[in-house]
């Protein structure tokens, strides 16, 4: 009982310390932003509003939007969310917190966030109950990511799996998850590269917006730094754009590879980097084919590499049981590809849903992507590429095995034919019979005498 109480207190301290570190870093950044703006614009000190905005941003990073008289904001700054999860998970893993610590930490985390709701200067879009649920989910996810892999429960589950699950099945499960995560990582890398291209081509438009807003150098730098909080959102929208779906900024703008139109967008520098339509049909086709190409290449690597399933065609001398076992092994990559496809579809759907939000109450009420269409644009070609690769490897494997069988049967026949051809082609010489030296030679006169006696 005493140990549980100590763990409970550790959880309380863990949650409070994590929130203090996160809030302090965010408050310093916001204070610096307000200080720079105040110095350049010559206005009153805006740092007095930093603490209230810090609390609002902490809640926003957990999915709780807010609204004021002039703005409504519910687009989650995913960079801040990822940093929050990383901080909580790192501390939980380092201290190896138990279940009692989780309970204490969860109660503390929810209490702190609910206290923030009473001190913010803006109205929240969610009620107290929803705030408790969302903040509790964030804390639970971070705790699972950090503490569960080093917990005794995980070790017992791992031991049970080692004893009761076959090695091939565990390998298929791990490779399926690894392939799914690899595909998502590659897709996001492609999206990040695309965002860099957007920034390069749209920098002139961003500079014009800075000039129209009369921003100084310091304000430009701080605004660009603060925009990084929504960089993952841009990458996710870019992913939808590359794979053919696109995204919307409410009713004011619609961006796809075929359409790049906007009307009366707010003067935010971030909006200046949004892309134009692609006029090159070849480039557009290549971008649309990327998920199919990437999934095929990754599936081939996982099926044929020694660290993957290491698929190899049977040898001609293998017996029937060996060939049957080889055919059965194709079920493992099939199951792994099912896991990978489901993981890509589920992961992309969650990413697209989290990246959406609102920048207003009317024409900007929906900012982001169509979740269903975007998930289909990512998941459908990925699944097609995975299973097409699996089927192609089966066909190639069977064809190669057939060639080996044919060659093994033709080679002995060819050797026999070559031997017979060589024997028939030899010149027939007269074989001389050796004469025995002791043999008596009969002359012609003696032979005639013998014949006369016979008569």
Backbone torsions as a table, in degrees:
resi	resn	phi	psi	omega
1	UNK	NA	-41.8	179.4
2	UNK	-63.2	-39.6	179.9
3	UNK	-63.9	-38.1	178.3
4	UNK	-66.9	-38.6	178.3
5	UNK	-64.2	-40.5	178.3
6	UNK	-64.3	-42.1	178.1
7	UNK	-64.0	-38.4	178.1
8	UNK	-61.3	-44.1	179.0
9	UNK	-65.3	-38.8	176.6
10	UNK	-59.9	-39.8	178.1
11	UNK	-64.4	-40.0	177.8
12	UNK	-62.4	-46.6	179.8
13	UNK	-64.8	-39.7	179.7
14	UNK	-60.3	-48.1	-179.3
15	UNK	-66.2	-43.5	-179.0
16	UNK	-65.7	-42.1	-180.0
17	UNK	-66.9	-40.6	178.8
18	UNK	-62.1	-45.4	178.7
19	UNK	-64.4	-38.1	179.6
20	UNK	-63.9	-45.2	179.2
21	UNK	-63.5	-45.2	-178.5
22	UNK	-65.0	-46.3	-178.2
23	UNK	-66.2	-37.4	-179.7
24	UNK	-64.4	-46.8	179.6
25	UNK	-62.2	-43.1	-179.5
26	UNK	-67.6	-39.4	179.4
27	UNK	-64.1	-39.9	178.6
28	UNK	-63.8	-41.3	179.3
29	UNK	-65.2	-46.2	-179.6
30	UNK	-66.2	-38.9	177.7
31	UNK	-63.1	-41.0	177.8
32	UNK	-63.7	-41.2	177.7
33	UNK	-60.0	-47.9	-179.4
34	UNK	-65.8	-36.0	179.6
35	UNK	-65.0	-44.1	179.2
36	UNK	-63.4	-44.5	179.3
37	UNK	-62.4	-42.1	179.9
38	UNK	-62.9	-40.9	-179.0
39	UNK	-68.8	-39.2	-177.6
40	UNK	-78.0	-35.7	-177.4
41	UNK	-88.8	-14.0	-179.9
42	UNK	70.9	26.0	-179.5
43	UNK	-94.0	179.2	177.0
44	UNK	-64.8	163.9	-178.7
45	UNK	-64.5	117.1	-178.5
46	UNK	-90.1	-4.7	-176.3
47	UNK	-66.1	-14.7	177.4
48	UNK	-64.9	-23.6	-179.5
49	UNK	-90.5	-1.0	-174.0
50	UNK	-65.8	-41.1	-176.2
51	UNK	-66.1	-42.9	179.0
52	UNK	-64.6	-42.1	179.0
53	UNK	-67.5	-33.3	177.1
54	UNK	-61.5	-44.5	177.8
55	UNK	-63.1	-40.2	178.9
56	UNK	-64.3	-40.6	-179.7
57	UNK	-70.5	-33.5	175.5
58	UNK	-62.5	-43.5	177.7
59	UNK	-68.1	-39.4	-179.8
60	UNK	-64.6	-37.1	179.2
61	UNK	-67.1	-11.9	174.9
62	UNK	-106.4	14.2	174.0
63	UNK	91.9	14.6	-177.9
64	UNK	-107.6	103.4	-177.9
65	UNK	-76.4	168.5	179.3
66	UNK	-142.1	164.7	179.3
67	UNK	-144.2	149.7	174.3
68	UNK	-128.9	-165.4	-179.1
69	UNK	-69.3	-27.2	-173.8
70	UNK	-112.9	-14.1	-173.9
71	UNK	-146.6	146.9	170.1
72	UNK	-125.2	126.9	-175.1
73	UNK	-134.9	120.1	175.1
74	UNK	-136.8	11.1	174.9
75	UNK	-76.7	115.3	-174.6
76	UNK	-68.9	126.9	172.2
77	UNK	-74.2	92.7	-170.4
78	UNK	-65.3	-24.3	175.0
79	UNK	-62.2	-44.0	177.7
80	UNK	-66.0	-36.9	178.5
81	UNK	-64.1	-44.4	179.4
82	UNK	-63.9	-41.3	178.3
83	UNK	-64.2	-38.6	177.5
84	UNK	-64.0	-45.8	178.6
85	UNK	-62.4	-41.5	-179.7
86	UNK	-63.9	-42.2	179.9
87	UNK	-63.4	-48.3	-179.5
88	UNK	-64.1	-44.6	-178.0
89	UNK	-65.4	-39.5	-179.4
90	UNK	-64.2	-45.1	179.8
91	UNK	-67.5	-38.7	178.8
92	UNK	-65.6	-38.8	179.3
93	UNK	-69.8	-38.5	-177.3
94	UNK	-65.8	-39.6	-176.1
95	UNK	-95.5	-2.9	176.5
96	UNK	50.5	59.3	-174.9
97	UNK	-73.1	148.2	-176.8
98	UNK	-96.3	-175.4	179.7
99	UNK	-65.2	-38.2	177.5
100	UNK	-63.2	-37.5	176.6
101	UNK	-65.7	-35.7	177.1
102	UNK	-62.4	-43.4	-179.9
103	UNK	-62.3	-47.0	178.9
104	UNK	-63.7	-42.0	179.1
105	UNK	-66.6	-39.6	179.7
106	UNK	-63.1	-45.3	179.4
107	UNK	-62.4	-40.8	179.9
108	UNK	-67.7	-43.7	-178.5
109	UNK	-62.0	-46.5	179.3
110	UNK	-64.3	-40.1	-179.4
111	UNK	-63.5	-42.8	179.8
112	UNK	-63.4	-43.9	-179.3
113	UNK	-67.3	-36.7	176.7
114	UNK	-67.9	-32.1	175.4
115	UNK	-65.9	-34.5	177.9
116	UNK	-61.8	-33.5	-176.7
117	UNK	-64.0	-22.2	-179.2
118	UNK	-90.8	-6.1	-175.7
119	UNK	-117.9	-4.3	178.3
120	UNK	-77.1	151.5	-178.2
121	UNK	-94.4	8.6	179.6
122	UNK	-122.3	164.2	177.1
123	UNK	-86.5	139.2	179.9
124	UNK	-91.6	148.1	-178.9
125	UNK	-84.3	-9.6	-179.2
126	UNK	-120.7	150.4	177.2
127	UNK	-82.0	178.8	-174.8
128	UNK	-61.6	-40.2	-179.4
129	UNK	-62.9	-44.4	179.0
130	UNK	-66.5	-36.8	177.0
131	UNK	-60.5	-43.7	179.4
132	UNK	-63.8	-40.5	-179.2
133	UNK	-66.7	-46.5	-177.2
134	UNK	-66.2	-46.1	179.6
135	UNK	-66.7	-35.3	176.2
136	UNK	-65.7	-37.3	177.7
137	UNK	-66.0	-40.5	178.5
138	UNK	-62.6	-46.2	-180.0
139	UNK	-64.3	-41.6	-179.3
140	UNK	-63.8	-43.6	178.8
141	UNK	-61.5	-45.9	179.7
142	UNK	-63.9	-39.6	-180.0
143	UNK	-65.8	-40.6	178.0
144	UNK	-64.4	-42.2	179.8
145	UNK	-64.9	-33.3	-176.1
146	UNK	-92.7	-51.3	-170.7
147	UNK	-89.3	-30.5	-173.7
148	UNK	-64.7	-43.0	-179.5
149	UNK	-62.5	-19.7	179.7
150	UNK	-110.0	12.9	-177.8
151	UNK	-88.6	162.2	176.8
152	UNK	-68.6	-31.6	177.8
153	UNK	-61.3	-43.0	178.6
154	UNK	-64.4	-40.5	179.4
155	UNK	-65.2	-38.7	176.9
156	UNK	-66.0	-41.0	177.5
157	UNK	-63.7	-39.1	178.8
158	UNK	-65.8	-41.7	177.7
159	UNK	-64.2	-42.3	177.9
160	UNK	-61.7	-41.6	179.1
161	UNK	-65.9	-38.6	178.7
162	UNK	-63.8	-31.7	-176.8
163	UNK	-86.3	-28.3	-171.0
164	UNK	-117.3	-9.0	-179.1
165	UNK	-113.9	134.5	-178.0
166	UNK	-66.1	155.7	-178.5
167	UNK	-64.4	-38.5	-179.7
168	UNK	-65.4	-39.4	-179.8
169	UNK	-68.3	-42.4	177.6
170	UNK	-62.5	-38.6	179.1
171	UNK	-65.2	-41.0	178.9
172	UNK	-64.3	-42.1	179.2
173	UNK	-63.7	-46.1	-178.3
174	UNK	-66.5	-40.4	178.9
175	UNK	-68.5	-34.8	177.1
176	UNK	-63.6	-45.2	177.8
177	UNK	-65.6	-42.1	-179.7
178	UNK	-63.2	-40.6	179.2
179	UNK	-65.7	-42.9	178.3
180	UNK	-61.5	-44.9	178.6
181	UNK	-66.6	-36.2	177.7
182	UNK	-63.4	-44.0	179.2
183	UNK	-62.3	-45.7	179.0
184	UNK	-62.4	-39.8	179.5
185	UNK	-65.1	-42.0	179.0
186	UNK	-66.0	-41.7	177.9
187	UNK	-59.7	-44.1	-179.8
188	UNK	-68.2	-32.7	175.8
189	UNK	-64.4	-43.3	176.5
190	UNK	-61.3	-41.6	179.3
191	UNK	-64.4	-39.9	178.2
192	UNK	-63.9	-40.9	176.6
193	UNK	-61.8	-39.8	178.8
194	UNK	-64.6	-39.3	177.5
195	UNK	-63.7	-38.6	176.1
196	UNK	-60.8	-41.4	176.9
197	UNK	-63.3	-41.5	175.6
198	UNK	-56.6	-45.9	-177.3
199	UNK	-63.0	-41.8	-179.4
200	UNK	-63.7	-47.1	-177.7
201	UNK	-76.0	-24.7	-177.0
202	UNK	-101.7	8.5	-176.7
203	UNK	-64.9	-34.9	177.9
204	UNK	-62.7	-41.6	178.6
205	UNK	-65.6	-38.8	177.5
206	UNK	-63.9	-41.1	179.0
207	UNK	-63.1	-39.2	177.9
208	UNK	-64.8	-37.9	177.5
209	UNK	-66.0	-39.9	175.7
210	UNK	-58.5	-42.9	-179.6
211	UNK	-67.6	-40.6	178.8
212	UNK	-64.9	-34.0	178.4
213	UNK	-83.9	-0.4	178.7
214	UNK	55.6	46.0	179.4
215	UNK	-88.6	139.5	173.6
216	UNK	-80.9	-179.6	-177.1
217	UNK	-64.1	-44.7	-179.7
218	UNK	-63.1	-42.0	178.8
219	UNK	-65.3	-37.4	178.1
220	UNK	-63.0	-44.3	-179.0
221	UNK	-64.8	-47.5	-177.7
222	UNK	-67.1	-36.7	177.0
223	UNK	-64.6	-40.9	178.5
224	UNK	-65.0	-39.6	178.6
225	UNK	-65.1	-43.8	179.9
226	UNK	-66.7	-28.4	178.3
227	UNK	-66.5	-20.9	178.2
228	UNK	-63.4	-18.6	177.7
229	UNK	-62.1	-27.5	179.7
230	UNK	-106.5	16.0	179.7
231	UNK	-61.2	-44.4	176.4
232	UNK	-59.7	-34.1	176.6
233	UNK	-61.2	-44.4	178.2
234	UNK	-62.2	-40.6	179.5
235	UNK	-63.8	-39.5	179.2
236	UNK	-68.2	-41.3	175.6
237	UNK	-63.8	-38.1	177.4
238	UNK	-63.2	-37.9	177.4
239	UNK	-60.4	-44.2	177.0
240	UNK	-64.2	-38.2	-179.3
241	UNK	-66.8	-44.4	-178.4
242	UNK	-62.7	-41.1	-174.3
243	UNK	-88.3	9.9	166.7
244	UNK	105.5	-2.1	-177.3
245	UNK	-92.9	-56.9	179.5
246	UNK	98.0	-176.3	-178.8
247	UNK	-148.6	165.3	-177.8
248	UNK	-127.5	148.4	168.5
249	UNK	-109.2	80.2	-175.9
250	UNK	59.4	-137.1	176.8
251	UNK	-95.8	4.8	-174.0
252	UNK	-94.0	-22.6	-175.5
253	UNK	-152.9	146.6	177.6
254	UNK	-139.9	124.7	-175.4
255	UNK	-123.9	119.8	169.7
256	UNK	-137.3	179.7	176.5
257	UNK	-71.4	-13.5	178.3
258	UNK	-102.8	-23.9	-174.9
259	UNK	-131.6	136.4	174.6
260	UNK	-142.3	70.6	-173.5
261	UNK	-119.2	147.7	178.2
262	UNK	-152.6	148.5	178.6
263	UNK	-139.9	125.4	174.0
264	UNK	58.0	41.0	175.2
265	UNK	-69.4	148.0	175.6
266	UNK	-60.3	154.5	-176.6
267	UNK	-80.7	55.8	177.1
268	UNK	-94.4	130.1	-179.3
269	UNK	-56.7	-31.1	-178.6
270	UNK	-61.9	-30.8	-178.8
271	UNK	-71.9	-14.7	-178.1
272	UNK	-71.7	-17.5	-177.0
273	UNK	-91.9	-2.5	-177.1
274	UNK	-62.0	145.2	-167.2
275	UNK	-81.0	163.8	171.1
276	UNK	-97.3	168.5	177.9
277	UNK	-67.9	150.7	178.8
278	UNK	-93.9	122.9	-179.2
279	UNK	-90.2	-15.7	-178.3
280	UNK	-84.3	114.6	-178.7
281	UNK	-64.6	-37.1	-180.0
282	UNK	-64.0	-44.7	178.4
283	UNK	-65.0	-40.1	179.3
284	UNK	-63.8	-42.3	178.6
285	UNK	-64.4	-39.6	179.0
286	UNK	-63.1	-44.0	179.9
287	UNK	-64.5	-39.8	178.3
288	UNK	-66.0	-27.5	-178.3
289	UNK	-86.4	-5.6	-175.5
290	UNK	-57.9	-46.9	-179.9
291	UNK	-62.2	-35.4	177.7
292	UNK	-67.3	-45.4	-179.0
293	UNK	-64.8	-46.1	-178.0
294	UNK	-64.0	-42.1	-179.5
295	UNK	-66.5	-37.0	178.5
296	UNK	-65.5	-46.4	-179.0
297	UNK	-63.1	-45.4	-179.7
298	UNK	-66.1	-40.3	179.2
299	UNK	-63.9	-42.3	176.9
300	UNK	-61.4	-42.7	-179.8
301	UNK	-62.8	-41.6	-178.8
302	UNK	-71.9	-31.2	-178.5
303	UNK	-79.4	-35.4	-170.8
304	UNK	-102.8	-21.5	-175.5
305	UNK	-71.9	151.4	178.4
306	UNK	-62.5	-30.0	178.1
307	UNK	-81.4	-8.3	176.7
308	UNK	-99.2	-131.0	-179.4
309	UNK	-85.6	-14.0	175.6
310	UNK	51.2	52.5	179.7
311	UNK	-70.9	128.1	176.6
312	UNK	-137.0	145.6	179.9
313	UNK	-69.6	145.3	177.7
314	UNK	-64.5	158.9	176.2
315	UNK	-87.3	158.6	-177.1
316	UNK	-64.6	-29.6	-178.3
317	UNK	-84.7	-0.5	-179.9
318	UNK	-70.1	143.1	178.4
319	UNK	-78.9	177.7	-174.7
320	UNK	-65.3	-39.3	-179.1
321	UNK	-62.6	-39.1	178.4
322	UNK	-65.0	-41.4	179.1
323	UNK	-65.4	-40.4	179.2
324	UNK	-64.3	-43.3	177.5
325	UNK	-62.0	-36.6	178.1
326	UNK	-65.2	-40.5	178.5
327	UNK	-64.4	-39.5	-179.2
328	UNK	-65.0	-30.8	-178.8
329	UNK	-63.4	-18.2	177.9
330	UNK	-69.2	-15.4	177.7
331	UNK	-69.4	-28.9	-178.4
332	UNK	-68.7	-49.0	175.0
333	UNK	-63.9	-29.7	176.5
334	UNK	-63.2	-46.2	177.3
335	UNK	-64.2	-39.1	178.7
336	UNK	-64.0	-39.5	178.9
337	UNK	-68.3	-33.2	174.5
338	UNK	-62.3	-44.0	177.9
339	UNK	-63.2	-43.1	-179.0
340	UNK	-63.5	-45.8	179.6
341	UNK	-61.9	-42.7	178.3
342	UNK	-65.1	-38.9	179.9
343	UNK	-66.2	-41.1	178.3
344	UNK	-64.9	-44.7	-180.0
345	UNK	-63.6	-46.0	-179.3
346	UNK	-68.4	-43.9	-179.2
347	UNK	-64.1	-43.5	178.9
348	UNK	-66.0	-38.1	177.8
349	UNK	-62.0	-43.7	178.6
350	UNK	-64.1	-42.0	179.6
351	UNK	-63.1	-45.0	-179.6
352	UNK	-64.0	-39.5	-179.9
353	UNK	-67.3	-39.9	-178.9
354	UNK	-71.4	-25.2	-177.1
355	UNK	-79.5	-14.4	-177.0
356	UNK	-82.6	166.8	177.0
357	UNK	174.7	-156.3	-178.0
358	UNK	-135.6	146.5	173.1
359	UNK	-117.4	6.7	-179.6
360	UNK	-170.7	-175.3	-177.2
361	UNK	-105.2	-12.3	-174.8
362	UNK	-124.9	-92.5	-175.9
363	UNK	-73.0	-17.7	177.3
364	UNK	-110.7	28.8	-177.2
365	UNK	-73.1	-22.4	178.8
366	UNK	-130.3	115.4	178.4
367	UNK	-123.9	124.3	179.4
368	UNK	139.0	-145.5	-171.9
369	UNK	-115.5	163.6	168.8
370	UNK	-81.1	112.2	-171.1
371	UNK	-61.4	-46.5	-176.7
372	UNK	-65.3	-48.1	-178.5
373	UNK	-65.5	-40.5	-179.1
374	UNK	-68.9	-42.2	177.5
375	UNK	-63.4	-36.6	176.7
376	UNK	-67.1	-39.4	179.5
377	UNK	-64.4	-29.2	178.4
378	UNK	-89.2	-46.8	-172.1
379	UNK	-75.1	-39.5	-174.4
380	UNK	-63.1	-53.5	178.3
381	UNK	-64.9	-29.3	177.6
382	UNK	-64.8	-47.3	179.9
383	UNK	-65.0	-40.7	177.6
384	UNK	-61.0	-44.3	179.5
385	UNK	-63.6	-39.8	-179.8
386	UNK	-64.2	-49.9	-175.3
387	UNK	-77.3	-28.1	173.6
388	UNK	-65.9	-39.2	177.2
389	UNK	-65.3	-43.3	178.5
390	UNK	-59.7	-45.4	179.4
391	UNK	-66.6	-39.6	-179.8
392	UNK	-65.4	-38.0	178.4
393	UNK	-66.4	-37.6	176.7
394	UNK	-61.7	-47.5	-179.5
395	UNK	-62.5	-45.4	179.9
396	UNK	-64.7	-38.4	178.8
397	UNK	-64.4	-44.7	178.6
398	UNK	-65.4	-40.4	179.7
399	UNK	-64.7	-41.7	-179.9
400	UNK	-67.6	-38.2	176.4
401	UNK	-64.9	-39.9	176.9
402	UNK	-63.1	-40.0	177.4
403	UNK	-64.5	-39.2	177.7
404	UNK	-63.9	-41.2	177.9
405	UNK	-62.9	-46.7	180.0
406	UNK	-60.4	-43.4	-179.3
407	UNK	-65.9	-38.5	-179.9
408	UNK	-67.5	-28.8	179.3
409	UNK	-86.7	-31.4	179.4
410	UNK	-76.4	-29.5	-175.9
411	UNK	-65.8	-45.7	176.6
412	UNK	-63.8	-39.8	178.5
413	UNK	-62.8	-39.5	179.0
414	UNK	-65.5	-38.4	179.4
415	UNK	-66.4	-40.9	178.4
416	UNK	-65.5	-42.7	179.6
417	UNK	-62.7	-38.8	179.3
418	UNK	-66.2	-37.5	180.0
419	UNK	-67.2	-44.9	179.6
420	UNK	-64.7	-39.4	179.5
421	UNK	-64.0	-37.5	179.1
422	UNK	-68.2	-38.6	-180.0
423	UNK	-68.7	-41.3	-179.6
424	UNK	-70.6	-25.5	-175.9
425	UNK	-87.4	1.5	-179.5
426	UNK	-77.5	141.2	177.3
427	UNK	-70.3	135.4	179.8
428	UNK	-84.2	107.1	175.8
429	UNK	-94.5	160.3	178.2
430	UNK	-80.1	125.2	-177.8
431	UNK	-89.5	120.6	-179.3
432	UNK	-83.2	135.0	179.6
433	UNK	-90.9	127.7	-178.6
434	UNK	-66.7	141.2	-178.9
435	UNK	-96.7	132.6	179.8
436	UNK	-78.6	132.9	-177.5
437	UNK	-68.9	-24.4	-176.9
438	UNK	-87.7	-5.1	-177.5
439	UNK	-71.3	136.7	-178.2
440	UNK	-85.4	130.9	-177.3
441	UNK	-93.3	129.4	-179.6
442	UNK	-98.8	127.1	-179.3
443	UNK	-84.2	170.8	-176.9
444	UNK	-68.9	-38.7	-179.2
445	UNK	-65.9	-40.4	179.3
446	UNK	-65.9	-35.8	179.8
447	UNK	-68.4	-37.1	179.0
448	UNK	-67.7	-37.9	178.1
449	UNK	-64.2	-38.1	179.2
450	UNK	-66.3	-37.5	-179.3
451	UNK	-68.8	-38.1	-179.8
452	UNK	-66.8	-40.2	177.9
453	UNK	-63.0	-34.7	179.3
454	UNK	-68.2	-32.3	179.1
455	UNK	-72.3	NA	NA
